[in-house]
Amino acid sequence: MEYWSIFLSIVIGVLSIFYLFRNFNFFKRNGLIHIPPVPILGTMTSLVFRRVSFADFALKIYDFIPDAKYYGFYATTNPVFLIRDPDLIKSILVKNFDSFPDRRGFSDLNDPLFAKNLFSLHGEKWRNVRALLSPSFTSSKMKMMFTLMSECAKDFGKFLSTLSEDKCEMNTKDAFSKYTNDVIATCAFGIKINSMKDPTNKFYVYGKEATNFRAFKFLLLRTFPTLGKILKIKLINDYISNFFKDIVETTIATRDAEHITRPDMLQLMMDIRGKEGCRELDIDEMTAQAFVFFFGGFDTSSTTMSFAAHEIAANPEVQTKLQQEVDKVLEKSNGEVSYESINQFEYLEAVISETLRLYPPIMFLERTCNKSYDLPPALPGEKSFVVKKDTIFWIPVYAIHRDKKYYDNPEKFCPERFLNNKMHYINCSHYMPFGLGPRMCIANRFAMLEVKVLLFHLLARCELKPSAKTASPIKFSRNLTALPENGFWLNIQRRKNMHPLLTSVING
């Protein structure tokens, strides 16, 4: 019996070693430029042990060989191609999209909310759901949602402008996440919430918990998805999944019973029921799509708002220009700010665009190859290479956005660069805050509108100032998120030179 135990232990050990190290000679075996790995952790040792921030890690691997079109590195046990060349990036994301239509996503996880949503879907399933959801974000739908957003932003701005002096210092990420929570609750789920007045509502509490899962668990599931499935490890707890599922089920039942129709994503998914040629989504799939809309908007939009507010407070001349633009539009529209009016803000849009350049919501875009693809030589004199199915590619958005080859003085916050050269950055492979190509963020217009409306109502009523806790320059925390070490702290005070029209119109 002892011999069998020893033999079995040896077999398990050998198989484990083979599994862990089978890919670690991939680049070397194929004669490709790569960053030397460390066993198991690959190139990510400093990140895993929190020696550097994710932002610094992104810049470090991007600068490994500045002249190369691409090279390899190891994301723990997975060999990954890092693509640096703009033409090659556009080829992968746009021109040859059929060869790179998918990302790994979370399709291997036990969480239906993650596994079945648009972000994780592959192939024909992704195409069908994308086509179904796209009408949610047309101009006509945005115009309808604008009214709902404005109501949330007015409540938010009014609440902040009436805070007493001893309460005006705040972590803006917490405040803005309450606004994004309320916007998505009303625009996607048809639920009216005021999280600034009621921060203990379940929608906000569970949403915050769902977006704050542990980085170690995330890394484990990305590295060993099969093991995660066997052990039934989940990113979020069942009671949160059930909460969102119950909301969707209840909303559908209420709308069906009372013949209610709303211009939102959930309604579109309801409307295809019974239509010939359309595959109906089951309740898990509908909940997954509504949840990913919530998940993406809750965290990334509030983070963008927080970075924008930080830069506005740190650059008083920018704030002055913005408030002048806000007051001018208020005057022109006689205080009745419309969807058309909000889209006339040139400088505000430039500020948001510059914020997204310096602090893109996603630091790396990911694509997987689904058929053989011929990569050009990485450097002159090197050989081309044919990548095979399931090869992983990363596009380092954060690092590209800070590359001096593409931006003058890239570390400086300069909205003016987007005023005169706005068209230069559209569909450009060195400006990709929402991705690029057919798989770019489906809700990018919604996100931009959400941020515009918030900043408009905030700057119309309030003034943003650094506080004693404000970090300058920003120092990123040493984890898998690009957030400041000690949070986003600002003083938000009522404007002394508020436009007179606000008293009669915006105050309501």
C-alpha positions, -999 to +999 in steps of 0.1 A: +000+000+000+029+024+008+043+018-026+010+028-043+008+059-021+044+069-031+037+062-067+005+082-066+022+111-049+049+111-076+024+111-104+004+139-088+036+159-083+048+154-118+014+163-133+013+194-110+047+205-122+038+199-158+006+220-154+023+248-136+054+250-158+042+237-192+040+273-206+070+289-190+093+280-219+068+291-246+085+323-257+120+309-252+111+277-272+098+298-301+127+323-300+105+353-291+114+384-271+100+382-236+103+393-201+119+365-180+094+349-157+095+337-121+079+302-115+041+303-109+039+341-106+054+348-140+061+384-146+037+396-119+058+389-087+061+425-077+024+431-083+012+400-064+034+409-034+023+445-036+057+460-042+044+482-069+010+496-080-008+482-110-001+515-128+036+513-122+035+476-132+018+486-165+044+512-173+073+489-163+064+461-187+055+486-214+090+501-213+108+467-214+118+472-250+104+505-263+112+499-300+095+465-302+061+461-318+053+434-292+069+409-268+059+383-244+054+382-207+037+358-182+006+367-164+011+342-136+011+309-156-003+322-188+020+334-217+007+367-230+017+389-260+019+426-251+011+447-282+028+481-283+025+491-320-005+512-329-009+497-364-008+462-350-032+472-323-057+485-349-052+453-369-061+431-339-090+452-326-105+464-359-092+451-392-088+415-382-115+414-355-127+380-368-094+365-356-097+382-322-134+385-314-133+374-278-117+381-244-113+354-217-140+371-196-154+350-168-172+323-187-154+296-166-167+309-133-195+296-112-212+330-111-240+333-136-239+371-133-203+371-146-203+340-168-234+349-188-230+387-193-220+405-225-184+410-213-178+373-210-198+359-239-181+345-269-188+340-306-224+339-319-238+343-284-219+376-280-231+388-314-267+381-307-267+397-272-247+427-285-272+433-313-301+430-288-286+455-264-272+481-288-306+499-293-305+507-255-278+533-263-290+551-294-294+589-293-332+586-288-327+563-258-300+586-244-323+616-247-349+597-226-324+586-200-310+621-198-341+632-179-337+604-154-300+612-150-307+649-145-331+642-116-304+621-098-277+648-105-299+676-093-307+658-060-269+650-057-258+686-064-285+701-041-275+677-012-238+686-015-244+724-018-263+724+015-238+705+036-225+723+066-189+735+066-178+707+090-191+680+065-178+694+032-146+673+033-154+639+017-141+609-001-156+617-035-155+581-047-180+572-020-202+602-030-200+596-067-207+559-064-240+568-047-249+590-078-239+563-103-259+537-082-290+559-084-286+565-121-283+529-130-311+519-106-335+542-124-322+538-160-317+500-160-340+487-133-367+514-130-361+520-093-360+555-078-333+557-050-316+586-033-284+570-019-270+603-005-300+606+019-303+568+023-269+552+021-280+520+037-304+510+008-298+474-003-292+484-039-262+506-030-249+483-002-250+452-023-237+470-053-207+483-034-200+448-020-203+432-055-177+455-069-153+452-040-143+415-043-109+405-032-080+408-056-065+375-045-097+356-053-099+373-087-063+364-095-068+328-084-098+324-106-081+340-136-050+317-132-068+285-123-104+287-136-108+250-136-097+247-100-121+275-091-150+257-108-142+224-090-140+242-056-171+263-065-153+295-056-174+326-065-165+363-069-197+375-052-219+359-026-251+341-035-273+365-016-261+394-038-268+374-070-302+365-057-309+401-048-303+413-083-322+383-098-352+391-075-352+427-086-353+417-123-380+391-118-401+415-097-397+444-122-407+422-152-437+409-133-448+444-123-444+458-159-463+429-174-491+431-149-495+469-151-485+473-188-456+496-179-430+504-206-397+521-200-368+531-223-342+509-207-321+477-213-345+455-193-374+465-215-355+456-247-349+421-233-386+418-224-398+430-258-381+401-277-402+375-259-424+357-283-409+374-314-402+350-343-365+346-350-354+360-317-339+338-290-354+347-257-331+353-227-338+334-196-340+351-162-303+343-154-292+358-188-314+389-184-301+394-148-265+390-160-269+417-187-285+441-163-259+434-137-229+440-160-244+473-169-246+481-132-212+466-124-195+486-152-213+519-144-212+517-106-174+515-103-157+528-135-180+558-140-176+569-103-139+564-105-137+586-137-158+613-119-134+611-089-103+616-111-120+644-130-130+662-097-094+657-084-079+674-115-105+702-115-097+710-079-060+708-085-062+731-115-082+762-105-080+777-140-097+746-154-125+750-128-130+786-137-133+779-174-158+751-167-179+772-144-179+800-171-191+774-197-218+761-173-231+796-166-230+805-203-252+775-212-275+782-183-280+817-196-285+806-232-310+780-223-327+802-196-319+776-171-338+748-189-308+726-196-317+700-222-300+669-238-290+692-267-276+718-243-255+692-224-239+681-256-227+717-264-202+717-236-169+716-256-146+723-227-164+700-203-161+672-228-124+680-233-118+678-195-135+644-194-116+632-224-083+642-208-093+625-176-099+593-195-065+597-211-046+600-179-068+576-160-085+551-184-111+529-167-094+497-180-056+496-179-053+467-203-075+455-231-075+417-236-082+396-267-078+359-274-070+345-308-095+321-323-076+311-354-040+312-366-027+347-371+007+358-386+024+384-364+051+406-381+086+406-368+088+424-334+120+441-343+140+445-375+160+413-381+136+392-360+113+366-376+075+367-379+055+343-358+023+324-364+002+325-332-024+297-326-059+296-313-064+306-276-033+328-275-038+358-252-031+394-262-030+424-240-031+461-252-016+484-225-040+513-227-028+531-196+009+531-207+001+541-243-020+570-230+011+582-212+037+577-240+055+608-251+055+595-287+018+602-289+013+630-263+033+661-255+041+663-218+019+632-212+019+634-174+003+669-175-034+673-172-042+694-203-078+694-216-068+718-244-052+690-263-087+677-270-102+711-281-083+716-314-074+680-322-106+662-311-110+643-344-074+632-342-083+609-313-115+593-326-110+557-336-073+562-328-052+533-315-033+555-291-065+568-274-087+539-262-105+547-229-135+526-240-116+501-262-116+500-299-134+481-327-166+460-325-160+450-290-155+484-275-177+494-245-213+493-256-223+519-230-196+545-237-221+572-247-241+565-216-210+567-195-200+601-210-235+615-206-236+603-170-203+620-162-213+652-181-246+656-163-230+650-129-202+675-134-226+701-148-249+701-118-220+698-094-200+728-109-232+748-113-237+747-075-204+739-059-167+747-058-141+719-056-110+725-035-081+703-023-084+692+014-057+683+039-061+647+029-058+653-009-028+635-023-008+656-048+005+641-070-017+610-069+000+579-055-017+547-066-024+519-041-004+487-045-032+464-056-050+453-088-070+486-090-058+520-102-070+540-071-052+564-049-036+550-017-058+570+007-088+576-015-101+607-033-104+635-007-117+670-015-136+699+000-169+705-018-184+738-009-214+758-021-205+783-049-204+819-038-209+832-074-238+808-083-258+818-114-290+836-104-311+813-127-303+784-104-324+798-076-356+798-097-350+768-120-325+743-107-337+746-070-371+737-083 
